[in-house]
Amino acid sequence: MLSDLLACRETAAPRAKIPYWRSVSGNEVDFVIERGTKVFPIEVKMTSRPRPDDFKGFRVFLNE
């Protein structure tokens, strides 16, 4: 996933930042694409059966 995001970033102008995010309480989002004033959180899970709790960090990010 990271390789694909980095490849896409190379063609973007202006170049997007792709950090991860972690709250003080330890919740995380795997990738956060920042492009100008827009922010796109991306959570990556390798499972065929995602559970609602798998996206807790995503929910916390959106609330903050």
N, C-alpha and C positions, 0 to 999 in steps of 0.2 A: 504494500500500500504506500509506504513512504517513497519508494522508488518512483511510482506513478505520480505521486504528488509533486516530487521534485522535478520530474520531467515536464509536467504541466507548467510548473513555475517558470521554467526556462523560456517558455514562449509567451509569458504574460508581461505586459508593460502597463503600469509599473510592476516590478517584480514583487510577488506576494511573499509575505513572511509566513512561516509554518512552524510556530512553536507548539508546545503542549501546554496545558493549563492544570494547575493544582491549587485547590483551596487550602486555607489554613487548617481545616478539619480533615484534609487528606483525600477529598474527592478529586477525581481527575477526568480530563478529556484528552484523548490520544493526540489529536491534531486540532489546531485552531488556525484556519487560514484567514489572514488579515490582508485585505486588499482595499486600500484607500480607507474610507470610513466604514466599510462593511466587514463583518466578522462572521465566519462560517465554522461552527464547531463540528468535528467529525469523530465519532466513536467507532472503533474497530473491534469486532468480536469474531473469533474463529469458532463458530458453533452452528449447528443446524437448528438449534432450539434456543434462541435468545429468550431470556427472562426479563421481566420489567426491571428487576433490581440491577441488571447489567448496565442500565442507562442512568443510574443514580447520579453519576458525575455530570452527565449531560444536562439533567434537570436542574442540578445545583448551579451549573454554569449559566443556564438561561435565566434563572431567578436572580442571579447576582448581576 
